Each structure stands twice: as C-alpha cells, then as structure tokens.
Amino acid sequence: MRHLLLFFALLGLVYSTIYWKNDDPKDMADPVIVATHQIHEIYAAYWDRKIIRLFQLMRYGTPMSRFIEEHAADEITVHVQEADYFFVDTEHGIKAIIILEDVSQNSTDYDLVKMSMSQSASSPTGYTVFGWEKCENLECD
C-alpha cells in the first residue's frame, strides 16, 4: 500500500514539473517554426543588449547584423514564407525565405531575405545564422 501511495505521489510530481509544459516537440521539428523562433531570439537578444547571446545566435559581421543595426529604430514584423532543412556533407541546417515588413511607417515597405542557419552546440536555440541575403526579385532565386 505504501508503494502504491509513493508511486502516485511521484506521478503527481512528474506531471506538475515545468518540463512537461514546454512546446510540443513535434512543432519544433517544423523548420518554419524553428526559423521564426531563431529570428525572435535574435531580436530579443539585441533589444536586451545581450551581446554574447546575440553572437551565439548569429555570426558577427554578417549582413544580418548590419541589417539589424540599420533598422534598429524601425518596427519590423517577421514572416517566414518558407523554410526547409538542408544536409551538405557533415553540415545540417535550415534555409528560409523571410518577409521583413517595416510597420513603423504608413507604407508597404518590405524586404525579402534568404536566411541560412547551421546547427551549433554553442547556440541556445541549437542554430546559428550564417547566411543573410536580400533577394533581388520576388522569386528570391
């Protein structure tokens, strides 16, 4: 009887722990969600002035770091149009096409960007942005 009581007490503790309340792991396998999360983490690190964390999430000196500096005063909304995993030799990551819209003005000013992320053990999200290229046309070829 004591063992059964102990079992149910431990079962209650297990289900009430914070780790069970995390996002669904299946969602984190979706590259669109991962890319969106990465961008939000980068902007959060920038606005919180967590420089070490920022450069764990993206490589220093990339066009993305310059873009963030140039548009620091703008209110930018981010929409990941498409994203997919890539595998090249030993490197794994995500390539995404992103729409960045400046909503701080009364205009429809937006940029279409190709973003590439590779897996990184030192990054809090597990990925580091290494590629950031503005698209010249709407197809983003």
TORVO-713052 format. One record per residue: x, y, z of N, C-alpha, C in turn; residue number from 1; residue in one letter. Coordinates in steps of 0.001 Angstrom, whole numbers, plus 500000, padded with zeros to 6 digits. Layout:
! residues N
ATOM     nX     nY     nZ    caX    caY    caZ     cX     cY     cZ seq type
ATOM      X      Y      Z      X      Y      Z      X      Y      Z NUM    A
...
! end
This chain:
! residues 141
ATOM     nX     nY     nZ    caX    caY    caZ     cX     cY     cZ seq type
ATOM 500828 498811 500000 500000 500000 500000 500874 501255 500000   1    M
ATOM 501954 501236 500779 502831 502401 500826 503480 502647 499466   2    R
ATOM 503844 501555 498803 504481 501698 497496 503526 502326 496480   3    H
ATOM 502276 501933 496559 501278 502493 495653 501075 503982 495935   4    L
ATOM 501030 504346 497204 500888 505744 497591 502100 506560 497139   5    L
ATOM 503285 506010 497327 504511 506669 496885 504532 506824 495362   6    L
ATOM 504075 505791 494669 504020 505843 493209 503124 506990 492733   7    F
ATOM 501938 507112 493301 501022 508174 492885 501529 509559 493285   8    F
ATOM 502228 509645 494401 502817 510928 494805 503895 511357 493812   9    A
ATOM 504744 510418 493415 505778 510729 492423 505171 511029 491060  10    L
ATOM 504120 510310 490709 503454 510552 489435 502893 511976 489389  11    L
ATOM 502332 512440 490492 501828 513811 490559 502931 514833 490395  12    G
ATOM 504080 514578 491006 505219 515485 490860 505743 515511 489432  13    L
ATOM 505770 514356 488814 506270 514282 487437 505382 515093 486507  14    V
ATOM 504082 514962 486632 503182 515681 485739 503100 517174 486037  15    Y
ATOM 503481 517578 487220 503407 519003 487538 504707 519743 487256  16    S
ATOM 505746 519047 486855 507024 519707 486589 506928 520598 485358  17    T
ATOM 507739 521608 485311 507696 522585 484226 508111 521987 482886  18    I
ATOM 508910 520944 482910 509408 520376 481662 508302 519767 480813  19    Y
ATOM 507227 519369 481423 506125 518809 480659 505299 519906 480005  20    W
ATOM 505507 521146 480390 504712 522247 479861 505392 522958 478705  21    K
ATOM 506515 522456 478244 507201 523055 477103 506391 522853 475837  22    N
ATOM 506785 523561 474775 506118 523414 473490 506180 521971 473023  23    D
ATOM 505250 521649 472164 505202 520311 471597 506472 520063 470785  24    D
ATOM 507214 519005 471071 508458 518757 470333 508235 518578 468840  25    P
ATOM 507039 518118 468448 506756 517966 467018 506757 519324 466328  26    K
ATOM 506282 520370 467022 506289 521714 466442 507705 522207 466206  27    D
ATOM 508613 521877 467109 509989 522347 466966 510727 521617 465851  28    M
ATOM 510123 520588 465266 510721 519923 464113 510336 520642 462823  29    A
ATOM 509342 521525 462880 508907 522275 461707 509919 523388 461442  30    D
ATOM 510578 523387 460280 511615 524392 460030 511092 525826 460017  31    P
ATOM 509831 526028 459662 509257 527383 459689 509201 527892 461128  32    V
ATOM 508775 527040 462047 508695 527433 463455 510090 527662 464028  33    I
ATOM 511038 526808 463668 512411 526959 464159 513012 528271 463658  34    V
ATOM 512821 528583 462364 513366 529825 461799 512714 531050 462440  35    A
ATOM 511407 531003 462637 510704 532110 463292 511227 532303 464716  36    T
ATOM 511384 531219 465434 511899 531279 466810 513314 531867 466831  37    H
ATOM 514138 531470 465876 515515 531974 465805 515528 533493 465641  38    Q
ATOM 514712 534007 464740 514675 535453 464490 514173 536195 465724  39    I
ATOM 513157 535668 466371 512634 536315 467581 513686 536328 468690  40    H
ATOM 514438 535249 468823 515506 535196 469824 516613 536204 469511  41    E
ATOM 516927 536361 468232 517958 537326 467831 517523 538743 468180  42    I
ATOM 516289 539092 467828 515802 540436 468150 515710 540647 469664  43    Y
ATOM 515297 539627 470411 515227 539754 471873 516617 539988 472457  44    A
ATOM 517603 539257 471969 518977 539445 472461 519489 540839 472104  45    A
ATOM 519129 541330 470916 519567 542668 470503 518947 543731 471411  46    Y
ATOM 517643 543662 471618 516963 544686 472410 517311 544603 473888  47    W
ATOM 517634 543406 474373 518053 543255 475775 519545 543503 475957  48    D
ATOM 520237 543808 474861 521676 544083 474851 522502 542915 475403  49    R
ATOM 522090 541725 475059 522833 540516 475436 523730 540140 474256  50    K
ATOM 524860 540802 474177 525737 540699 473012 526302 539290 472840  51    I
ATOM 526705 538667 473925 527258 537305 473818 526201 536356 473268  52    I
ATOM 524986 536453 473801 523893 535605 473309 523578 535921 471849  53    R
ATOM 523597 537195 471496 523302 537601 470123 524251 536931 469142  54    L
ATOM 525533 536928 469466 526501 536356 468534 526670 534847 468704  55    F
ATOM 525952 534253 469639 525789 532800 469638 524678 532418 468666  56    Q
ATOM 523720 533323 468481 522580 533076 467600 522870 533411 466143  57    L
ATOM 523815 534322 465904 524186 534687 464532 525658 535045 464488  58    M
ATOM 526253 534856 463336 527679 535155 463198 527903 536660 463143  59    R
ATOM 528948 537093 463808 529314 538508 463841 529754 538955 462450  60    Y
ATOM 529333 540136 462051 529758 540716 460784 528973 540249 459579  61    G
ATOM 527927 539481 459791 527101 539045 458670 526199 540195 458236  62    T
ATOM 525661 540120 457028 524707 541153 456607 523505 541270 457547  63    P
ATOM 523172 540195 458259 522052 540273 459200 522365 541227 460339  64    M
ATOM 523582 541193 460868 523924 542104 461962 523891 543549 461485  65    S
ATOM 524305 543783 460248 524226 545145 459695 522774 545558 459479  66    R
ATOM 521927 544637 459018 520509 544930 458806 519847 545334 460123  67    F
ATOM 520130 544600 461178 519532 544909 462482 519975 546284 462961  68    I
ATOM 521249 546607 462786 521752 547926 463185 521089 549038 462372  69    E
ATOM 520961 548837 461066 520379 549868 460198 518902 550085 460477  70    E
ATOM 518202 549048 460909 516757 549139 461125 516397 549083 462608  71    H
ATOM 517306 549500 463458 517083 549422 464907 515889 550256 465356  72    A
ATOM 515654 551386 464718 514559 552264 465124 513227 551861 464494  73    A
ATOM 513260 550968 463524 512045 550566 462818 511315 549459 463572  74    D
ATOM 510010 549432 463379 509212 548338 463924 509033 547315 462807  75    E
ATOM 509691 546185 462951 509736 545179 461896 508874 543982 462289  76    I
ATOM 508014 543537 461365 507325 542266 461563 508010 541226 460687  77    T
ATOM 508060 540019 461194 508775 538935 460522 507787 537838 460167  78    V
ATOM 507849 537395 458917 507031 536269 458476 507926 535326 457684  79    H
ATOM 508029 534088 458126 508812 533097 457393 507911 532532 456303  80    V
ATOM 508245 532857 455059 507427 532433 453928 507578 530936 453675  81    Q
ATOM 508813 530464 453688 509068 529036 453524 510404 528701 454169  82    E
ATOM 510537 527465 454582 511789 527003 455197 511891 525499 455004  83    A
ATOM 513114 525040 454899 513342 523609 454740 514722 523252 455270  84    D
ATOM 514881 522009 455660 516169 521522 456140 517108 521281 454966  85    Y
ATOM 518404 521439 455202 519403 521062 454204 520476 520215 454878  86    F
ATOM 521073 519348 454086 522135 518464 454560 523244 518482 453521  87    F
ATOM 524402 519024 453881 525562 519070 452998 526743 518499 453771  88    V
ATOM 527245 517364 453300 528349 516666 453968 528022 516495 455455  89    D
ATOM 528785 517132 456318 528536 516999 457760 527743 518173 458324  90    T
ATOM 527406 519136 457487 526680 520318 457960 525182 520136 457736  91    E
ATOM 524429 520431 458780 522974 520352 458727 522421 521704 459147  92    H
ATOM 521296 522070 458570 520715 523344 458959 519390 523599 458289  93    G
ATOM 519019 524868 458255 517745 525295 457687 518002 526473 456768  94    I
ATOM 517367 526445 455605 517351 527594 454706 515920 528102 454665  95    K
ATOM 515768 529414 454769 514432 530000 454839 514354 531257 453991  96    A
ATOM 513156 531550 453517 512868 532819 452854 511935 533585 453781  97    I
ATOM 512342 534807 454091 511677 535599 455123 511193 536917 454540  98    I
ATOM 510014 537338 454968 509492 538659 454622 509633 539531 455866  99    I
ATOM 510361 540630 455728 510539 541596 456812 509802 542869 456409 100    L
ATOM 508768 543212 457151 507949 544370 456810 508123 545455 457859 101    E
ATOM 508387 546662 457391 508524 547816 458277 507132 548392 458506 102    D
ATOM 506589 548191 459699 505249 548678 460013 505285 549965 460830 103    V
ATOM 506467 550544 461001 506563 551784 461763 506142 552984 460924 104    S
ATOM 506098 552812 459623 505658 553873 458725 504327 553457 458112 105    Q
ATOM 503646 554395 457499 502403 554074 456807 502705 553718 455361 106    N
ATOM 503503 552714 455180 503871 552282 453835 503905 550763 453797 107    S
ATOM 504101 550249 452617 504203 548800 452452 505641 548438 452116 108    T
ATOM 506558 548969 452876 507978 548726 452651 508364 547382 453261 109    D
ATOM 508841 546474 452421 509260 545178 452942 510487 544686 452194 110    Y
ATOM 511179 543772 452832 512348 543131 452239 512122 541633 452229 111    D
ATOM 512558 541009 451156 512548 539559 451045 513982 539094 451227 112    L
ATOM 514202 538159 452141 515559 537772 452530 515688 536254 452542 113    V
ATOM 516846 535777 452067 517210 534362 452221 518070 534249 453470 114    K
ATOM 517689 533365 454374 518449 533164 455601 518890 531704 455676 115    M
ATOM 520138 531492 456085 520666 530139 456273 521172 529998 457698 116    S
ATOM 520812 528881 458328 521242 528595 459693 521867 527207 459717 117    M
ATOM 522919 527061 460501 523520 525739 460680 523414 525340 462144 118    S
ATOM 523455 524045 462388 523385 523570 463761 524629 523996 464520 119    Q
ATOM 524418 524372 465780 525522 524839 466612 525270 524445 468064 120    S
ATOM 526225 523758 468649 526088 523343 470049 526203 524527 471007 121    A
ATOM 526857 525610 470583 527043 526759 471476 525853 527715 471474 122    S
ATOM 524924 527541 470543 523767 528425 470453 522654 527942 471376 123    S
ATOM 521956 528865 472047 520859 528458 472931 519699 527801 472185 124    P
ATOM 519538 528113 470901 518465 527514 470113 518920 526273 469363 125    T
ATOM 520224 526067 469311 520757 524937 468562 521153 525296 467141 126    G
ATOM 520930 526563 466740 521263 527022 465391 521968 528373 465442 127    Y
ATOM 522811 528625 464444 523467 529915 464268 523225 530376 462838 128    T
ATOM 522781 531624 462678 522569 532184 461342 523929 532522 460742 129    V
ATOM 524198 531999 459548 525455 532307 458873 525228 532967 457519 130    F
ATOM 524030 532876 456990 523747 533486 455695 522543 534400 455768 131    G
ATOM 522658 535559 455123 521583 536568 455126 521749 537368 453852 132    W
ATOM 520856 537158 452898 520997 537793 451593 519660 538366 451145 133    E
ATOM 519648 539676 450864 518435 540302 450350 518172 539799 448940 134    K
ATOM 516924 539482 448671 516543 538982 447351 516339 540152 446394 135    C
ATOM 516725 539936 445164 516591 540975 444142 515234 540933 443453 136    E
ATOM 514557 539779 443492 513248 539672 442849 512282 538944 443785 137    N
ATOM 511025 538855 443387 510009 538252 444244 510142 536740 444359 138    L
ATOM 510840 536112 443419 511023 534663 443480 512160 534285 444419 139    E
ATOM 513037 535221 444712 514169 535002 445611 515047 533868 445101 140    C
ATOM 515382 533935 443812 516212 532890 443183 517639 532952 443641 141    D
! end
